């Protein structure tokens, strides 16, 4: 599976693209810099334009109930009902976002009352460059290739998109998921159906990347009737970072369907996400598992005030807008596959992270010299500097030694070829004379 990692102003186009392109390499910065990044993101949100996509009038609630109920289930950003997103809108506006909404039109020949199917929005005829983020919430219409092409181009060109599905967003169990899927097919992601009630909690180890900025200030969030997003086969230019996995059982949006288009269920697996980020060329996609998380106060099952749902909402929208990182490309200066934040030799490639003297042989009284990897630790006697004592007390006595019979000489095998020889001296020891161990992470 490719690309699966265990995330304005007047001239919107150029500004947004450069901002999205800078997402990579932002992790591993440390708590102080992450806090500074979040602060800068709050200021930058002043120019971010968010467009919510809502389903047509009377197209929700699984097709049942009064006209008011059929529309009320669509999470309108102006609705103050318990199934509305008015408080979410207000929260985003407080953060500096500009928020608006577009509603799918009624289909030709729609009845004057009762359930409707809705019709697609002509995204291909819109100037999407004026927006930073499209939110595919209660959309449930069938879209043609021209509209899907326009949205894909918007995202890959530097735009953001958030996908949130729910059975209540359509006239049957598959409506809303199918509507999202038309767009997600272009990126290799899969939207599933509504099932399950559970929280995602830091204390339970549910966060796969606990220090990701999207999870900053968030210890738990929850959903009611959740629709996980599955990582399928990411398409070209797409890299997926799953921040939290789905739990319990996932209801698939695939056959065999029952009479209400409800799909079969299976245990949630390692590709089913409660929260994922997908960088798509210059843009960012956020897949989230539930609408209820962002409901107004008193919402069904949960709402924006429960756990840290409000802070998560802020972070998610900032990631989609390019104000927080959309991936997990942590810095790796020596390109050995180990991020600098955990690499015991940041300037010397050492994918094995071998560290002969990481235990009792280290001198714990000398701060900062413990636990560097062998590749950048030629301080054989652990006195804090590479000097003559290392040569006479350790290196010279080990020259030609059988490492199998004298294990203590392993650290003198500086090139790791199984023997302590002149090549170790000329290739590693002599160039390091007078230096200190490292640099690298020194904690075990």
DRENGU-949187 format. One record per residue (C-alpha): x, y, z; residue in three letters. Coordinates in steps of 0.05 Angstrom, whole numbers, padded with zeros to 5 digits, always signed. Example, Ala and Ser with C-alpha at 12.3 -4.5 7.8 and 13.67 -1.06 7.14 Angstrom:
2
+00246-00090+00156ALA;+00273-00021+00143SER;
This chain:
444
+00000+00000+00000UNK;+00031+00066-00022UNK;+00036+00128+00019UNK;+00008+00104+00086UNK;+00045+00135+00146UNK;+00033+00110+00217UNK;-00050+00308+00173UNK;-00102+00679+00040UNK;-00107+00746+00029UNK;-00125+00775-00037UNK;-00082+00730-00081UNK;-00113+00665-00055UNK;-00083+00618-00106UNK;-00009+00632-00098UNK;-00012+00645-00023UNK;-00051+00582-00009UNK;-00005+00539-00051UNK;+00059+00563-00018UNK;+00027+00553+00050UNK;+00007+00482+00035UNK;+00074+00466+00005UNK;+00106+00484+00071UNK;+00068+00431+00110UNK;+00122+00379+00105UNK;+00178+00372+00155UNK;+00142+00407+00212UNK;+00139+00351+00262UNK;+00194+00336+00311UNK;+00200+00410+00328UNK;+00191+00402+00403UNK;+00135+00429+00447UNK;+00159+00501+00445UNK;+00161+00506+00370UNK;+00095+00469+00362UNK;+00064+00520+00409UNK;+00094+00576+00367UNK;+00067+00543+00304UNK;-00003+00539+00334UNK;+00001+00613+00353UNK;+00022+00632+00283UNK;-00034+00589+00255UNK;-00085+00628+00295UNK;-00061+00692+00264UNK;-00060+00663+00194UNK;-00132+00638+00201UNK;-00154+00710+00193UNK;-00151+00701+00118UNK;-00175+00628+00110UNK;-00241+00618+00072UNK;-00283+00557+00090UNK;-00341+00533+00047UNK;-00389+00481+00076UNK;-00427+00437+00027UNK;-00497+00420+00052UNK;-00549+00372+00025UNK;-00612+00395-00009UNK;-00675+00414+00029UNK;-00711+00353+00057UNK;-00657+00304+00035UNK;-00635+00277+00103UNK;-00657+00234+00163UNK;-00659+00170+00122UNK;-00720+00197+00085UNK;-00767+00194+00144UNK;-00802+00247+00186UNK;-00831+00316+00175UNK;-00802+00365+00125UNK;-00770+00402+00182UNK;-00736+00339+00208UNK;-00713+00319+00138UNK;-00675+00385+00133UNK;-00655+00392+00206UNK;-00611+00330+00202UNK;-00565+00363+00151UNK;-00521+00400+00201UNK;-00533+00470+00173UNK;-00481+00520+00197UNK;-00536+00570+00215UNK;-00580+00519+00252UNK;-00584+00526+00328UNK;-00618+00459+00335UNK;-00584+00402+00370UNK;-00564+00373+00302UNK;-00537+00439+00275UNK;-00466+00465+00267UNK;-00480+00537+00286UNK;-00432+00534+00346UNK;-00379+00503+00302UNK;-00386+00562+00254UNK;-00381+00611+00311UNK;-00320+00576+00338UNK;-00285+00579+00271UNK;-00303+00652+00262UNK;-00275+00667+00331UNK;-00210+00635+00307UNK;-00210+00683+00248UNK;-00237+00639+00193UNK;-00288+00666+00143UNK;-00344+00614+00138UNK;-00399+00606+00086UNK;-00444+00551+00061UNK;-00470+00526-00006UNK;-00532+00481-00010UNK;-00544+00427-00062UNK;-00604+00447-00105UNK;-00668+00407-00109UNK;-00671+00356-00166UNK;-00714+00370-00227UNK;-00785+00351-00211UNK;-00774+00349-00135UNK;-00839+00342-00096UNK;-00864+00404-00059UNK;-00863+00366+00006UNK;-00831+00302+00032UNK;-00763+00270+00018UNK;-00719+00295-00039UNK;-00657+00269-00074UNK;-00621+00334-00087UNK;-00579+00353-00147UNK;-00504+00365-00154UNK;-00469+00432-00147UNK;-00432+00454-00211UNK;-00364+00460-00178UNK;-00333+00464-00248UNK;-00369+00530-00258UNK;-00346+00560-00193UNK;-00282+00598-00177UNK;-00258+00551-00123UNK;-00193+00589-00117UNK;-00227+00639-00070UNK;-00233+00584-00018UNK;-00181+00550+00025UNK;-00224+00492+00049UNK;-00285+00455+00023UNK;-00324+00417+00076UNK;-00363+00358+00048UNK;-00413+00349+00105UNK;-00484+00331+00089UNK;-00476+00330+00013UNK;-00513+00270-00015UNK;-00521+00284-00089UNK;-00492+00245-00148UNK;-00436+00285-00182UNK;-00410+00281-00253UNK;-00337+00277-00275UNK;-00332+00352-00290UNK;-00350+00371-00218UNK;-00305+00317-00189UNK;-00248+00339-00234UNK;-00256+00411-00209UNK;-00253+00389-00136UNK;-00193+00344-00148UNK;-00156+00401-00183UNK;-00173+00448-00125UNK;-00145+00400-00074UNK;-00082+00379-00112UNK;-00069+00451-00129UNK;-00064+00471-00056UNK;-00135+00470-00028UNK;-00161+00433+00032UNK;-00221+00387+00040UNK;-00255+00356+00100UNK;-00300+00295+00091UNK;-00350+00277+00145UNK;-00407+00227+00132UNK;-00468+00203+00170UNK;-00529+00161+00154UNK;-00572+00220+00176UNK;-00542+00261+00120UNK;-00580+00222+00066UNK;-00645+00188+00048UNK;-00616+00119+00061UNK;-00554+00089+00094UNK;-00510+00095+00032UNK;-00529+00164+00005UNK;-00479+00209+00041UNK;-00422+00158+00038UNK;-00434+00149-00036UNK;-00432+00223-00048UNK;-00365+00230-00012UNK;-00338+00168-00046UNK;-00343+00199-00115UNK;-00290+00250-00094UNK;-00249+00204-00049UNK;-00240+00153-00106UNK;-00191+00203-00136UNK;-00146+00196-00075UNK;-00153+00123-00056UNK;-00194+00133+00007UNK;-00259+00098+00026UNK;-00318+00127+00065UNK;-00358+00077+00105UNK;-00426+00078+00138UNK;-00454+00097+00205UNK;-00443+00050+00264UNK;-00415+00052+00334UNK;-00408+00099+00394UNK;-00340+00109+00425UNK;-00287+00159+00445UNK;-00214+00165+00423UNK;-00169+00179+00482UNK;-00096+00197+00492UNK;-00093+00160+00559UNK;-00116+00096+00525UNK;-00061+00099+00473UNK;-00111+00114+00418UNK;-00069+00170+00387UNK;-00020+00140+00338UNK;+00022+00204+00334UNK;+00009+00236+00402UNK;+00053+00297+00389UNK;+00023+00315+00321UNK;+00001+00388+00322UNK;-00070+00368+00302UNK;-00075+00333+00369UNK;-00045+00391+00409UNK;-00091+00409+00467UNK;-00133+00347+00454UNK;-00135+00289+00504UNK;-00200+00258+00479UNK;-00256+00265+00429UNK;-00317+00224+00415UNK;-00371+00206+00364UNK;-00440+00175+00361UNK;-00458+00133+00301UNK;-00389+00139+00270UNK;-00368+00130+00197UNK;-00294+00112+00193UNK;-00252+00129+00132UNK;-00211+00071+00106UNK;-00143+00077+00074UNK;-00150+00040+00008UNK;-00097+00046-00046UNK;-00073+00118-00044UNK;-00065+00147-00114UNK;-00005+00183-00143UNK;+00017+00242-00100UNK;-00024+00221-00040UNK;+00008+00205+00028UNK;-00037+00186+00085UNK;-00023+00197+00159UNK;-00072+00163+00206UNK;-00075+00198+00273UNK;-00127+00153+00306UNK;-00156+00085+00286UNK;-00229+00066+00287UNK;-00250+00018+00342UNK;-00299-00039+00350UNK;-00339-00051+00287UNK;-00342-00015+00220UNK;-00403-00018+00174UNK;-00379-00022+00103UNK;-00408+00019+00047UNK;-00408-00040-00001UNK;-00453-00100-00019UNK;-00490-00139+00003UNK;-00537-00082+00022UNK;-00604-00091+00057UNK;-00669-00057+00035UNK;-00646+00010+00064UNK;-00577+00004+00032UNK;-00546-00013+00099UNK;-00480-00049+00087UNK;-00449-00108+00123UNK;-00405-00100+00184UNK;-00336-00127+00203UNK;-00287-00114+00259UNK;-00250-00048+00249UNK;-00181-00061+00220UNK;-00112-00027+00216UNK;-00133+00015+00155UNK;-00198+00042+00186UNK;-00188+00112+00213UNK;-00226+00155+00261UNK;-00182+00213+00240UNK;-00134+00216+00182UNK;-00096+00268+00142UNK;-00078+00258+00069UNK;-00030+00304+00033UNK;-00049+00304-00041UNK;+00005+00339-00080UNK;+00001+00411-00053UNK;-00066+00401-00017UNK;-00094+00368+00044UNK;-00153+00322+00059UNK;-00180+00308+00128UNK;-00224+00247+00139UNK;-00264+00248+00204UNK;-00309+00196+00232UNK;-00371+00234+00257UNK;-00415+00295+00249UNK;-00441+00291+00321UNK;-00373+00311+00349UNK;-00386+00381+00323UNK;-00460+00387+00340UNK;-00487+00446+00380UNK;-00493+00439+00455UNK;-00540+00383+00474UNK;-00529+00346+00409UNK;-00549+00273+00401UNK;-00497+00229+00435UNK;-00444+00282+00439UNK;-00430+00354+00418UNK;-00376+00407+00410UNK;-00372+00417+00486UNK;-00356+00345+00503UNK;-00284+00322+00517UNK;-00237+00365+00474UNK;-00282+00364+00413UNK;-00280+00439+00403UNK;-00204+00442+00404UNK;-00200+00384+00356UNK;-00248+00420+00309UNK;-00203+00481+00309UNK;-00141+00440+00296UNK;-00174+00399+00240UNK;-00196+00461+00203UNK;-00127+00492+00210UNK;-00095+00430+00181UNK;-00142+00430+00122UNK;-00127+00504+00111UNK;-00052+00492+00110UNK;-00041+00524+00178UNK;-00019+00459+00212UNK;+00020+00402+00180UNK;-00019+00352+00139UNK;+00032+00296+00143UNK;+00083+00262+00186UNK;+00146+00280+00148UNK;+00190+00291+00209UNK;+00260+00319+00195UNK;+00314+00266+00182UNK;+00380+00302+00170UNK;+00421+00240+00155UNK;+00367+00207+00114UNK;+00372+00140+00150UNK;+00298+00131+00160UNK;+00300+00150+00234UNK;+00269+00219+00249UNK;+00317+00269+00282UNK;+00271+00272+00343UNK;+00290+00200+00360UNK;+00356+00189+00322UNK;+00416+00175+00368UNK;+00462+00200+00311UNK;+00428+00256+00273UNK;+00487+00271+00226UNK;+00512+00201+00212UNK;+00467+00149+00179UNK;+00454+00091+00227UNK;+00387+00058+00214UNK;+00402+00003+00264UNK;+00411+00054+00321UNK;+00464+00008+00350UNK;+00491+00034+00416UNK;+00540-00013+00451UNK;+00549+00029+00513UNK;+00477+00050+00523UNK;+00472+00015+00589UNK;+00517+00010+00650UNK;+00580+00028+00611UNK;+00556+00099+00602UNK;+00582+00150+00652UNK;+00517+00179+00679UNK;+00554+00234+00716UNK;+00572+00267+00650UNK;+00510+00301+00624UNK;+00495+00296+00550UNK;+00542+00240+00530UNK;+00499+00180+00546UNK;+00463+00139+00493UNK;+00492+00166+00429UNK;+00495+00113+00375UNK;+00559+00077+00359UNK;+00563+00111+00291UNK;+00575+00179+00325UNK;+00604+00158+00392UNK;+00679+00146+00387UNK;+00687+00165+00460UNK;+00706+00095+00480UNK;+00722+00109+00553UNK;+00661+00154+00564UNK;+00699+00214+00590UNK;+00662+00262+00545UNK;+00716+00273+00491UNK;+00753+00231+00440UNK;+00827+00233+00460UNK;+00891+00192+00472UNK;+00859+00155+00531UNK;+00808+00125+00485UNK;+00863+00099+00440UNK;+00909+00071+00493UNK;+00857+00043+00541UNK;+00807+00014+00492UNK;+00824+00018+00418UNK;+00896-00007+00417UNK;+00884-00067+00463UNK;+00827-00088+00418UNK;+00865-00085+00352UNK;+00855-00153+00318UNK;+00812-00179+00375UNK;+00762-00234+00366UNK;+00698-00197+00381UNK;+00663-00263+00397UNK;+00711-00277+00454UNK;+00721-00205+00477UNK;+00652-00172+00474UNK;+00677-00109+00505UNK;+00716-00094+00441UNK;+00652-00089+00399UNK;+00649-00014+00411UNK;+00719-00007+00381UNK;+00695-00038+00316UNK;+00676+00031+00290UNK;+00658+00010+00219UNK;+00618-00051+00241UNK;+00655-00100+00196UNK;+00666-00151+00252UNK;+00740-00136+00267UNK;+00779-00080+00300UNK;+00830-00060+00247UNK;+00869+00000+00220UNK;+00808+00018+00178UNK;+00771+00034+00242UNK;+00827+00081+00263UNK;+00836+00119+00198UNK;+00763+00119+00178UNK;+00731+00137+00244UNK;+00776+00145+00304UNK;+00828+00194+00278UNK;+00776+00242+00245UNK;+00740+00244+00312UNK;+00800+00263+00355UNK;+00784+00322+00399UNK;+00709+00317+00387UNK;+00652+00301+00433UNK;+00600+00246+00420UNK;+00538+00260+00379UNK;+00499+00299+00359UNK;+00437+00258+00371UNK;+00382+00243+00420UNK;+00415+00222+00486UNK;+00356+00191+00522UNK;+00353+00114+00522UNK;
